[in-house]
Amino acid sequence: MREPLHTDVCLWLDYYGDLLTSRQREVLTLYFDEDWSLSEIAEHTGLSRQGIHDQIRRGVARLSALESSLELARRDRLMEELIKTALDQHQSGDDGGLRQSLAAMTSLLGQAAGGRGEQDGTF
């Protein structure tokens, strides 16, 4: 499995940060959002650099597991892409493409709601 990108971890922190321990959330926020070094975080928290590294590793693993399970960030990104595509299709008069994009959005919303709601793509 590939190492998550910095931007992925920052986004996952927004979605799942409250599900981490307070120490992990603090360390990950300082490291990824505030760009502090391991030494700066260690001095601030009173932990060793190795302890900080372990907190980061465990926190990122937890965030990755949450995203793999819940996929909130992936769905949000996909919805954003679908909305942009639908707006472009609307502006260009591509009614068929627009209907497909709207059907895909409806399906994605149905998945997010646990399969509840209309998923037949009709409007």
N, C-alpha and C positions, 0 to 999 in steps of 0.2 A: 504494500500500500504506500502511496506517495505521501510525503510530508505535506501537511496543509499549508496553503499560502497564507501570508500575513493578513491579507485582506479577508480571507475566509474566517480566520480566527477572530478578527475584529467584528465581523458580522455575526458570528456565532455568539460572541460575548453579548451583543445586543439582544439576541433572542433567548439565550439560555444562561446568561451570567448569574441570574438569581438562583439557579439550581446548583451552583458551585458552592463550596465552603467559602466563608467570608475571606479566609486567607488566600485561597486560590483566586477568587475574584479580584482581590486587591493586587496580588502579584501579577496576574495576567493583564489587568487594566494598566498598571504602571509599565509593564514591559511592552505590550502591543499598542495601547492607545496613547500612552505618554512618552514612549520611546526611551524609557530609562534603561540603563545598563544593569547587568546582574549585580555589579558592585554597588551601584546606587540603591538598588532595591534591598540588597543585603544590609547595607548601613541603615536604611530607613526602617526595616522590619526587625532587625536584630538577628536575622537568620544568616547562615553561611551562604556563600555563593552556590555551593553544591545543593544546599537546601532549597534555594531559589530555583535552581535548574530543575530539581525534582518536582517542585510545585508547578512549574511551567509545563513540564512533560506530562504530569498527571492531569492537570487542568485541561490541556489541549486534547489529551486522549478522551477525557470526559465529554468535552464539547463535541468532538468528532463523533463519539458514540451517540450522543443526543441527536445530532444532525442526521446521522445514518438511520436512526430509528424514526424520527419525527419529520425530517425533511422540510422544515418550515422555511429555511433560507433558500433552498432550491426552488420550492414552490413560489416564493415571493419573487425571485429572479425571473422565473419562467412567466409569471403573470405580468411582470413589468415588460418583458419582451413581447408578449402577446398584445398588451395594450398599445405599445408603440407601433407594432405591425398593423393592428386594427385602425389606429389613427391614420397611418400612411395609406391604408387601403381605402378608408373613407374619403380622404382628401383626393385620392386619384380616381375615385368612382368605381373601384373594384368591388362590386357588391357580392360577387361569389366568394372572393377571398375574405371579405369582411365577415360574411356569414360563417365561414370556416373558422376564422379567428374567434368569433363570439362563441361558437360551439365548443372550441377548445377551452376557452375561459370558463364556460359553464361546467364543463367536465372537470376542470381543475378545481373549481369551487366545490363541486360535488364530492371530490376526493377529500378535500380539506374538511368537509363537514361529515366525513365518515360514510360517504355514500348516500347521504340524505339529499333530497331535493331533486329537481329535474335534471336529468342528464341526457335527454334525447336530442338536445341541440336545437330545438325549435323555439322560435320567438314570436 
